[in-house]
Every structure is written in C-alpha cells, then in structure tokens.
Amino acid sequence: MKIAILLYEGFSAMDVAAMQEPLRLAALQQQQTDFFPKLVSRETPLIDRSGRVVHADSTPEDLSEFDLLLLPGCSTQALQEQLKQTEWITWLKSANPQAILASADAEASLWSAAGRKPLDWFEGDPVSPTLYTAQHDDVLSMTLRIIQRLYPQQTLGEVQELFKQPAQVDRTAQMERKTAETSIVGKINLDGSGRHHLTSGIPFLDHMLQQIAVHGMVDLAIQADGDLAVDIHHTMEDIGIVLGKLILQALGDRKGIRRCASARVPMDESLAEVTLDFSGRAYCIFECTWHQAEVGGIPVSLFRHFFESLSVQAACNLHIHVPYGLDDHHQIEAIFKAFARALDAAAQRDPRRLQQIPSSKGVL
C-alpha cells in the first residue's frame, strides 16, 4: 500500500499532520514501513497556509504508483488558484488510487476537476475508488477510519489511545418543532462546509441565517411555516429556539471543545463584537443602537429576542455589542457574521483536551 499526501500552494499544515501522523504510527505498530505516507508535490519547496516553507519527500512525474491519495485543506483563494493550474490537474489525473481522502468538500473539487466524481464518506466496496471527505479537525477522525480499513482493530485501538480521539465523531442534529403558531424542521452539521437550505418565509432572516452557515462553516437547513399573516414575531422566536436546540444537541457532551470564543466583524461603517461561552448557563447581553424601526421588514427589537431565545436553548452565554454603526442593515449583518465566527471557533475541538470537559468543575 503506497500512500501520498499531495501538497500544493496554500495547503493546511494542520490537515497534513492530522493525516500523516496517525498513518505513520499505524505503520510502525504493524512494522509495515511501506505504508508510511509520503509528502508528494509537483515541485518543492512549497508555502503552506501560514507562510511556512515545506519540502516534499518526492516530486514524481505521475501518481500512478500510489494506492491512497490524501488532499489537505487550503484557503478558498489558494484553492481557486490551484484549480487554474491545468498542469497540476493533469498530474492529478494520472492517479488511479483505490481511495482518496479530501479534508473538505472544497478540496474534493480538485478530484472532481481531475474528472472523477466526488462522493461523501461511506463504507463502500474497498476495491472501488472511493472519495472520503472530512471537515476541519475531523480530518483526524476520518484518517482513523482509513486505518480501520487498512489494519486490524488492535492497531486502530492503539492509535486511538495515542490520540484520545474516537474514530468517527458525528456532530449533527435534526429536529421538528410544531406549535399552534409555527411548524419548523431544522438540521445542522457543526463540521460542515457552509451548505444551506433556508425557507423561513422571511427573506431577510433567510439572508442572515445564510451568514451563520457560510461564515460559521456549518451546514444548516431550516424550513419554517409560521403565522406570518398575524406577525413575524412567532416565526423569528421559534427559529431562534430551534437553532439553539440544534446547536446544543450537535455539541453533545461538549468534550474537547474550546467552549469560549470571540469574533469582531466589520461591515463598512459598522462593527459587531460577539463573545460566546458554551457554559451550560443561558445569558444574553445585546447592545446595539438602532436608527430605524425595521430592517428588512423585521422590527429591530426582534433581533435581540431571536438571540435571547437561541442562547437559552443553546445553554450559552452570548454577549453581542455593536460599538458603532450608521446603517442598521450593516449592523445586523455584522452581528450574524460575528456570531457565526464565534460559534465556529467555540465549537472547535482543542487537540490538547479531546476527552476532557472544558470546565474546572468537570461538568457543563
């Protein structure tokens, strides 16, 4: 089994480490040095996402010798530039592996550009080429799934013990909530890529929820049928409730998460600051000076109510502050973007405490 980790300008060194080290340890456990993953590129050295110079192990003319390919993540800009490199795509087309691991859906587009169809993770026929995709720090858990396919269970257990990480972590949630006023179906994946399907019946709210998905790197689906003919209050409130419940459910026992995070996002003349703590305690501070009665047809008072409802159901401290701004549309959009980025950061797993509850009390 020959394994290659493909390097290209702007790649994520963290993804490479999460791919390389577990596979190296597994090969050592089984004394199969031929299984050691090689860092491969068309040219060397390269610059990673942080600006560090990295040297590849080899620069083969083609990739036909490799049975398993791994594609680490990179920035959106770097990925777009890579897709323009026709010689690199041609080089990638020379591969005929049994399986591919891409760190995210975006990197899967490289494999798609090489003429192969990307598929989501599944336990398929090991003989057929399969594309495995992971998100963020789930690169490690997905790499462990590769080890699960290649080695005896004992080896997987030994590597898991070293990393204190389950082989697969599912941080998704879905629910349906019906009242006499609204009917809402929601689904979230905290380790998503920004995909979204949003039909609240309130266009501006859909636009704001889109910011949570795209800037929070979560997959989010919300379908709501509310009594909009009466007022949009019930629908706004209940979507906040559902979103909070989804986040809490998807976080699970919250082992290993960073728990606290802050984000500051400007939008033209406005600035929004959001600080979030998944403490298990609900509290919301919302400070913003409005200049008009409505934004996008929504009374501005409902935005505070939306986030208050969310914080109660997500059992989190949520502090929102807009120190300055003139355009209310800009202010509220900056708030949603800052919330999304704080959510993404706070929900991330800290590799130093993967099996620890992030609390001195030992419980959240």
C-alpha positions in Angstrom: 0.0 0.0 0.0 1.6 3.3 -1.1 0.1 6.4 0.3 0.7 10.0 -0.8 -0.3 13.3 0.8 -0.5 15.8 -2.0 1.0 19.2 -1.3 0.1 22.4 -3.2 0.4 26.1 -2.5 -1.5 27.3 0.5 -2.2 23.8 1.9 -3.1 23.4 5.6 -0.1 22.0 7.6 -2.5 21.1 10.4 -4.5 18.9 8.0 -1.3 17.2 6.8 -0.3 16.5 10.4 -3.7 15.0 11.2 -3.3 12.8 8.1 0.4 11.9 8.3 0.9 11.1 12.0 -1.8 8.5 12.6 -0.9 6.6 9.4 2.8 6.7 10.3 2.0 5.4 13.8 -0.2 2.6 12.4 2.6 1.6 10.0 5.1 1.4 12.9 2.7 -0.6 15.0 2.4 -3.2 12.2 6.0 -2.9 11.1 4.9 -2.0 7.6 7.2 0.8 6.6 5.9 0.6 3.0 2.7 2.1 4.4 4.4 5.3 5.5 2.7 8.3 3.8 4.9 10.4 1.5 4.6 14.1 1.1 4.3 14.5 -2.7 4.1 17.5 -4.9 4.9 18.6 -8.5 7.5 20.9 -7.2 9.3 21.6 -4.0 9.6 23.6 -1.7 6.0 25.0 -1.2 4.4 27.6 1.1 1.7 26.4 3.4 -1.3 28.5 4.6 0.7 30.0 7.5 3.5 31.1 5.1 5.9 28.4 6.3 8.2 26.7 3.7 7.7 23.0 3.4 9.7 20.5 1.4 8.0 17.5 -0.2 9.5 14.0 0.0 9.3 13.5 -3.7 8.2 15.0 -7.0 7.1 12.1 -9.1 6.2 12.6 -12.8 2.9 10.9 -12.2 0.8 9.5 -9.4 0.1 6.0 -10.8 2.1 4.2 -8.2 0.0 5.4 -5.2 -2.9 3.4 -3.8 -4.2 6.1 -1.5 -4.2 9.8 -2.0 -4.9 12.4 0.7 -5.8 16.1 -0.2 -5.3 18.5 2.7 -7.3 21.7 3.0 -6.3 25.2 1.9 -7.7 28.7 1.8 -10.5 29.4 -0.6 -8.3 31.8 -2.6 -5.5 29.2 -2.8 -7.9 26.5 -3.9 -9.3 28.7 -6.7 -5.7 29.4 -7.9 -4.9 25.7 -7.7 -7.9 24.8 -9.9 -6.5 27.2 -12.6 -3.2 25.1 -12.7 -4.0 22.9 -15.7 -0.6 21.1 -15.4 -1.3 20.2 -11.8 -4.8 19.0 -12.6 -3.3 16.9 -15.5 -0.8 15.5 -13.0 -3.6 14.6 -10.6 -5.4 12.8 -13.4 -2.5 10.4 -13.7 -3.6 8.9 -10.4 -5.7 5.7 -10.2 -6.0 5.1 -6.5 -8.2 2.7 -4.5 -9.3 5.6 -2.3 -8.9 9.3 -1.7 -9.2 11.3 1.5 -10.1 15.0 1.0 -10.1 17.3 4.0 -13.3 19.1 3.0 -15.8 19.4 0.2 -13.8 22.2 -1.4 -10.7 20.1 -1.7 -12.9 17.4 -3.2 -13.4 19.8 -6.1 -9.7 19.2 -7.0 -10.5 15.5 -7.5 -13.7 16.5 -9.4 -11.6 18.7 -11.7 -9.5 15.7 -12.5 -12.5 14.1 -14.0 -13.7 12.0 -11.0 -17.0 12.4 -9.2 -16.6 13.3 -5.5 -18.7 11.3 -3.1 -19.5 11.8 0.6 -18.0 9.4 3.1 -19.4 5.9 3.1 -18.4 2.4 3.7 -18.2 1.2 0.1 -16.6 -1.6 -1.8 -12.9 -1.5 -0.9 -12.0 -2.4 -4.4 -13.7 0.5 -6.0 -12.2 4.1 -5.8 -13.9 6.0 -3.0 -13.6 9.6 -2.0 -13.7 10.2 1.7 -14.4 13.8 2.8 -13.9 15.3 6.2 -14.3 18.8 7.7 -12.0 20.8 9.9 -10.4 18.8 12.7 -12.5 15.8 11.7 -9.6 15.1 9.3 -8.1 13.1 12.2 -11.1 11.0 12.8 -11.6 10.4 9.1 -7.9 9.3 8.9 -8.6 6.9 11.7 -11.4 5.4 9.5 -8.8 4.8 6.8 -6.7 3.0 9.4 -9.7 1.0 10.3 -9.9 -0.2 6.7 -6.2 -1.0 6.4 -5.2 -2.6 9.7 -6.5 -4.9 12.4 -8.8 -3.5 15.0 -6.0 -3.7 17.6 -3.9 -1.3 15.6 -6.8 1.2 15.3 -7.2 0.9 19.1 -3.5 1.6 19.8 -3.5 4.7 17.5 -6.8 5.9 19.0 -5.3 5.6 22.5 -2.4 7.8 21.4 -4.7 10.5 20.1 -7.5 10.1 22.6 -9.9 10.6 19.7 -12.9 8.4 18.6 -12.7 7.0 15.1 -15.8 8.9 14.0 -17.5 11.9 15.6 -20.9 12.9 14.4 -21.8 16.5 15.3 -25.1 16.7 13.6 -28.6 17.3 14.9 -32.1 17.5 13.5 -35.5 18.2 14.9 -39.1 19.1 14.2 -41.0 21.6 16.4 -44.7 22.2 16.0 -46.9 24.7 17.9 -50.2 26.3 17.1 -48.2 29.2 15.6 -45.3 27.6 13.7 -44.1 24.3 12.2 -40.3 24.2 11.9 -37.9 21.5 10.7 -34.2 22.1 11.3 -30.9 20.3 10.7 -27.3 21.3 11.4 -23.8 19.9 10.9 -21.3 21.7 13.0 -18.5 20.2 10.9 -20.0 21.3 7.6 -18.8 23.5 4.7 -21.4 26.3 4.7 -24.1 24.5 2.7 -27.6 25.8 3.5 -31.3 25.5 2.6 -33.3 28.2 4.3 -37.0 28.8 3.8 -38.4 30.8 6.8 -40.9 32.8 4.8 -38.9 35.9 5.9 -36.3 36.7 3.1 -34.1 39.0 5.3 -34.0 36.4 8.0 -33.0 33.7 5.5 -30.2 36.0 4.4 -29.0 36.3 8.0 -29.2 32.6 8.6 -27.1 32.2 5.4 -24.4 34.2 7.1 -24.3 31.7 10.0 -23.9 28.8 7.6 -21.3 30.4 5.4 -19.2 32.2 8.0 -19.6 29.6 10.7 -18.7 26.7 8.3 -21.8 24.8 9.3 -24.4 23.0 7.1 -27.8 24.4 8.0 -31.3 23.7 6.9 -34.3 25.5 8.3 -37.8 25.1 6.8 -40.5 27.1 8.7 -44.2 27.5 8.2 -45.4 30.2 10.5 -48.4 32.5 11.1 -46.8 35.4 9.1 -50.2 36.8 8.3 -50.5 37.6 12.0 -47.0 38.7 12.7 -43.4 37.6 12.1 -42.7 37.6 15.8 -43.6 33.9 16.4 -41.6 32.6 13.5 -38.5 34.6 14.4 -38.7 33.5 18.1 -39.3 29.8 17.2 -36.5 29.7 14.7 -34.1 31.1 17.4 -35.4 28.3 19.7 -34.9 25.6 17.1 -31.4 26.8 16.1 -30.3 26.9 19.8 -31.6 23.4 20.4 -29.8 22.1 17.3 -26.5 23.6 18.4 -26.8 22.2 21.9 -27.8 18.7 20.6 -25.0 18.7 18.0 -22.3 19.7 20.6 -23.2 16.5 22.5 -21.3 16.2 25.8 -19.0 19.1 24.7 -15.9 17.1 25.4 -12.8 18.7 23.9 -14.5 21.9 22.5 -12.8 25.2 23.0 -16.0 26.4 24.6 -15.3 30.2 24.6 -14.6 32.4 21.6 -15.0 36.0 20.4 -15.2 37.5 17.0 -15.2 41.1 15.7 -16.5 41.7 12.2 -16.8 45.0 10.4 -19.3 45.8 7.7 -18.4 49.1 6.1 -19.0 51.7 8.8 -20.3 49.2 11.4 -18.5 46.9 13.8 -20.0 44.0 15.7 -18.4 42.1 18.6 -19.7 38.7 19.7 -18.4 36.7 22.7 -19.8 33.2 23.2 -19.3 30.6 26.0 -21.0 27.2 25.9 -21.0 27.2 29.7 -24.3 25.4 30.2 -25.8 28.6 31.5 -28.1 30.8 29.5 -27.5 34.6 29.5 -27.7 37.1 26.6 -26.4 40.7 26.5 -27.4 42.6 23.4 -26.2 46.1 22.9 -26.9 47.9 19.7 -28.2 51.4 18.9 -30.8 51.3 16.1 -31.6 54.2 13.7 -34.9 52.9 12.3 -37.8 50.8 13.3 -37.3 47.9 10.9 -34.5 46.1 8.9 -35.6 44.0 6.0 -39.2 44.2 7.2 -38.3 42.9 10.6 -38.8 45.1 13.7 -35.3 45.7 15.1 -36.5 44.6 18.6 -36.9 41.0 17.3 -33.2 40.5 16.7 -32.5 40.8 20.4 -35.3 38.4 21.0 -34.0 36.0 18.4 -30.6 35.8 20.1 -32.1 35.6 23.6 -34.2 32.6 22.5 -31.1 31.0 20.9 -28.9 31.5 24.0 -31.5 30.0 26.3 -31.9 26.8 24.2 -28.1 26.5 23.4 -27.4 27.0 27.2 -24.7 29.5 26.4 -23.5 33.0 27.5 -23.9 35.2 24.5 -22.7 38.8 24.5 -23.4 41.0 21.5 -22.1 44.5 21.2 -22.1 47.0 18.4 -19.9 49.9 19.4 -20.7 52.0 16.4 -22.5 51.9 13.1 -24.9 54.1 11.0 -26.7 51.6 8.7 -28.9 49.1 10.6 -28.6 46.6 7.8 -24.9 46.7 8.1 -25.1 46.4 11.9 -27.3 43.3 12.0 -25.4 41.6 9.2 -22.1 42.2 11.0 -23.7 40.7 14.2 -24.8 37.5 12.4 -21.3 37.1 10.8 -19.6 37.7 14.1 -21.9 35.2 15.8 -21.1 32.7 13.1 -17.4 33.0 13.5 -17.6 32.9 17.3 -19.7 29.7 17.0 -17.2 28.1 14.7 -14.3 28.9 17.0 -16.0 27.9 20.2 -17.3 24.6 18.8 -13.8 23.6 17.5 -12.1 20.8 19.3 -8.9 21.5 21.2 -6.4 18.7 20.4 -4.9 19.1 23.9 -8.2 18.1 25.6 -10.1 15.8 23.3 -11.6 13.7 26.1 -11.9 16.4 28.7 -14.9 18.5 29.6 -13.7 22.2 29.3 -14.6 23.1 32.9 -12.8 23.1 36.2 -16.0 21.6 37.7 -15.7 18.6 35.3 -19.2 19.1 34.0 -21.1 21.6 31.9 
